[in-house]
Amino acid sequence: MNNSSVPRSVGIILDGNRRWAKARNLPTLEGHRRGAEKLKELISWSNEAGIGELILYAFSTENWNRAPEEVAYLMDLFVEFFGTWKDEAKKQKVRIRFIGERGRFSPKVQEVMTLAEEETKDGTSGILTFALSYGGRAEILDAVNTLLAKDREQVTEEELRGAMWSAGLSDPDIIIRTGGEKRLSNFLTWQSVYSELFFIDTQLPDFSKEEFNAILAEYAERERRHGK
């Protein structure tokens, strides 16, 4: 694969952990644990492929409605993952970012987020973004309200984009969803209008490097006209 065919930005909707666990008669929480381990592999594959920006949809605004014990476990997983993986990110010179409703998280989780961003802010080899308590509609609405608070009556696309949580990130060239569902589920609603979409039946814990690279290879063969 030549450099010109490598996507600059890839978004991944991380799905299928619970169904993976159910199919194996395992607790739901074990599915999430296996999914978290897969994240480390995904990040490594992305780096090897030369992808500059990876955006991982790990927790949506709707996910707060899940069972309290499941949400609590996911919060503990976030703290554990970011608390340890930020050192690896620093070593690889990867900058970590978070987009979403940060204020909905506990002070402990927010502290971990802030520390991960601060300690990796000088990373120059790529940007790793986690969408947590994220929803595309909520992001657009927040940007609109931010601009209205500045007494703006009319704005440009560039100004609206600049007011979003994801300001400064590229629109994804590819969006991948694991787990078999064929919808975007409120992920990067504004940014995904020209993304190449790949819906994979494989559930997240079983997603392989071979499948990931096959998606990149198919992307390289697609003609992207952007309406032209």
C-alpha positions as CSV (number, residue, x, y, z in Angstrom):
1,M,0.0,0.0,0.0
2,N,1.6,3.3,-1.0
3,N,1.5,6.3,1.2
4,S,-1.1,8.2,-0.9
5,S,-3.6,5.4,-0.3
6,V,-3.2,5.4,3.5
7,P,-6.2,7.1,5.2
8,R,-5.3,10.2,7.2
9,S,-8.0,9.6,9.7
10,V,-9.9,6.4,10.8
11,G,-12.9,6.3,13.1
12,I,-13.9,3.0,14.7
13,I,-17.3,2.3,16.4
14,L,-16.3,-0.3,19.0
15,D,-19.2,-2.8,19.2
16,G,-20.0,-6.4,20.0
17,N,-18.4,-6.9,23.5
18,R,-21.7,-7.9,25.2
19,R,-22.8,-10.3,22.4
20,W,-19.3,-11.8,22.3
21,A,-19.6,-12.6,26.0
22,K,-23.2,-13.9,25.8
23,A,-22.3,-16.3,22.9
24,R,-19.6,-17.8,25.2
25,N,-21.7,-17.9,28.4
26,L,-19.4,-15.3,29.9
27,P,-20.3,-12.3,32.1
28,T,-21.0,-9.1,30.1
29,L,-18.1,-7.5,32.0
30,E,-15.7,-10.0,30.7
31,G,-16.7,-9.0,27.2
32,H,-15.8,-5.4,28.0
33,R,-12.5,-6.5,29.4
34,R,-11.6,-8.4,26.3
35,G,-12.7,-5.4,24.2
36,A,-10.4,-3.1,26.2
37,E,-7.5,-5.4,25.4
38,K,-8.3,-5.3,21.7
39,L,-7.9,-1.5,21.8
40,K,-4.2,-1.8,22.4
41,E,-3.9,-4.0,19.3
42,L,-6.0,-1.6,17.2
43,I,-3.8,1.3,18.2
44,S,-0.7,-0.7,17.3
45,W,-2.1,-1.7,13.9
46,S,-3.1,1.9,13.2
47,N,0.4,3.1,14.0
48,E,2.0,0.4,11.8
49,A,-0.2,1.4,8.9
50,G,0.9,5.1,9.2
51,I,-2.6,6.4,10.1
52,G,-2.2,9.9,11.6
53,E,-5.5,10.1,13.5
54,L,-7.5,7.3,15.1
55,I,-10.9,8.1,16.7
56,L,-12.4,5.4,18.9
57,Y,-16.1,5.6,19.8
58,A,-15.9,3.9,23.2
59,F,-18.9,5.3,25.2
60,S,-21.9,7.1,23.8
61,T,-24.3,9.6,25.4
62,E,-26.9,6.8,25.4
63,N,-24.6,4.3,27.1
64,W,-25.3,6.1,30.5
65,N,-28.7,4.3,30.4
66,R,-27.1,0.9,30.8
67,A,-27.2,-1.0,34.1
68,P,-25.4,0.9,36.9
69,E,-23.0,-2.0,37.6
70,E,-22.0,-2.2,33.9
71,V,-21.4,1.6,33.7
72,A,-19.4,1.5,36.9
73,Y,-17.2,-1.3,35.5
74,L,-16.6,0.6,32.3
75,M,-15.5,3.7,34.3
76,D,-13.0,1.5,36.2
77,L,-11.8,0.1,32.8
78,F,-11.3,3.7,31.5
79,V,-9.3,4.7,34.5
80,E,-7.1,1.5,34.3
81,F,-6.6,1.8,30.6
82,F,-5.7,5.5,30.4
83,G,-3.7,5.4,33.6
84,T,-1.4,2.8,32.2
85,W,-1.5,3.4,28.4
86,K,-0.5,7.0,28.5
87,D,3.1,6.0,29.2
88,E,3.1,3.9,26.0
89,A,1.6,6.8,24.1
90,K,4.4,9.1,25.4
91,K,6.9,6.6,24.2
92,Q,5.3,6.4,20.8
93,K,4.9,10.2,20.7
94,V,1.2,9.9,20.3
95,R,-1.1,12.7,21.5
96,I,-4.2,11.6,23.4
97,R,-7.5,13.6,23.1
98,F,-11.0,13.1,24.5
99,I,-14.2,14.5,22.9
100,G,-17.6,14.4,24.5
101,E,-19.5,15.5,27.6
102,R,-16.5,15.4,30.0
103,G,-18.5,17.0,32.8
104,R,-20.7,13.9,33.2
105,F,-17.8,11.8,34.4
106,S,-16.7,11.5,38.0
107,P,-13.8,13.7,39.2
108,K,-11.5,10.7,39.2
109,V,-12.2,9.8,35.5
110,Q,-11.9,13.5,34.5
111,E,-8.5,13.7,36.3
112,V,-7.2,10.7,34.4
113,M,-8.4,12.3,31.1
114,T,-6.7,15.6,31.9
115,L,-3.5,13.9,32.9
116,A,-3.4,11.7,29.8
117,E,-3.9,14.8,27.6
118,E,-1.4,16.9,29.5
119,E,1.4,14.2,29.5
120,T,1.0,13.5,25.8
121,K,0.4,17.0,24.5
122,D,3.7,17.2,22.7
123,G,3.2,14.0,20.7
124,T,4.0,14.5,17.0
125,S,3.6,11.0,15.5
126,G,-0.2,10.9,15.6
127,I,-3.4,11.7,17.5
128,L,-5.4,9.1,19.4
129,T,-8.9,10.4,20.2
130,F,-11.4,8.7,22.5
131,A,-15.1,9.7,22.0
132,L,-16.5,9.3,25.6
133,S,-20.0,10.3,26.5
134,Y,-20.1,11.4,22.9
135,G,-23.0,12.0,20.5
136,G,-22.8,13.7,17.1
137,R,-26.1,15.6,17.7
138,A,-25.0,16.7,21.1
139,E,-21.7,17.9,19.7
140,I,-23.4,20.0,17.0
141,L,-25.9,21.4,19.5
142,D,-23.1,22.3,21.9
143,A,-21.3,24.1,19.2
144,V,-24.4,26.1,18.2
145,N,-25.0,27.1,21.8
146,T,-21.4,28.1,22.2
147,L,-21.7,30.4,19.2
148,L,-25.1,31.8,20.3
149,A,-23.6,32.7,23.6
150,K,-21.2,34.9,21.7
151,D,-24.2,36.8,20.2
152,R,-23.6,35.4,16.8
153,E,-26.6,35.5,14.4
154,Q,-25.0,33.8,11.4
155,V,-21.9,31.6,11.2
156,T,-19.9,29.8,8.5
157,E,-19.3,26.1,8.3
158,E,-15.7,26.7,9.4
159,E,-16.8,28.6,12.5
160,L,-19.3,25.9,13.5
161,R,-16.7,23.2,12.9
162,G,-14.2,25.2,15.0
163,A,-16.7,25.3,17.9
164,M,-17.1,21.5,18.1
165,W,-15.5,19.2,20.6
166,S,-13.5,17.7,17.7
167,A,-12.2,21.0,16.4
168,G,-8.7,20.5,14.9
169,L,-9.3,16.8,14.0
170,S,-9.6,15.7,10.3
171,D,-12.9,14.3,9.1
172,P,-12.5,10.5,9.0
173,D,-11.6,9.0,5.6
174,I,-12.9,5.6,6.9
175,I,-15.4,4.6,9.6
176,I,-15.4,1.0,10.7
177,R,-18.1,-0.6,12.9
178,T,-17.5,-4.0,14.4
179,G,-20.2,-6.2,15.8
180,G,-22.6,-6.6,12.8
181,E,-24.8,-3.6,13.1
182,K,-25.0,-1.3,10.0
183,R,-25.5,2.2,11.4
184,L,-23.4,5.0,12.6
185,S,-25.3,5.4,15.9
186,N,-24.7,9.2,16.4
187,F,-20.9,8.9,15.7
188,L,-19.3,12.0,14.0
189,T,-22.6,13.1,12.5
190,W,-21.1,16.2,10.9
191,Q,-17.7,14.8,10.0
192,S,-18.8,11.5,8.4
193,V,-20.6,12.9,5.3
194,Y,-17.9,11.7,2.9
195,S,-16.4,8.8,5.0
196,E,-16.0,5.4,3.5
197,L,-18.1,3.0,5.6
198,F,-17.2,-0.5,6.6
199,F,-19.6,-2.6,8.6
200,I,-17.9,-5.8,10.0
201,D,-19.8,-8.8,11.4
202,T,-16.9,-9.7,13.7
203,Q,-17.4,-8.6,17.3
204,L,-14.7,-6.4,18.7
205,P,-12.8,-8.9,20.9
206,D,-12.3,-11.1,17.7
207,F,-11.5,-8.3,15.3
208,S,-8.1,-9.2,13.7
209,K,-5.2,-7.4,12.1
210,E,-5.9,-9.2,8.9
211,E,-9.5,-7.8,8.7
212,F,-8.2,-4.3,9.6
213,N,-5.5,-4.4,6.8
214,A,-8.1,-5.8,4.4
215,I,-10.3,-2.7,5.0
216,L,-7.3,-0.5,4.4
217,A,-6.6,-2.3,1.1
218,E,-10.2,-2.0,0.0
219,Y,-10.1,1.7,0.8
220,A,-7.1,2.1,-1.3
221,E,-9.0,0.8,-4.3
222,R,-12.1,3.0,-3.8
223,E,-12.5,6.2,-5.9
224,R,-13.4,9.1,-3.7
225,R,-15.1,11.9,-5.7
226,H,-16.6,13.9,-2.9
227,G,-19.6,14.8,-5.1
228,K,-17.5,15.8,-8.1
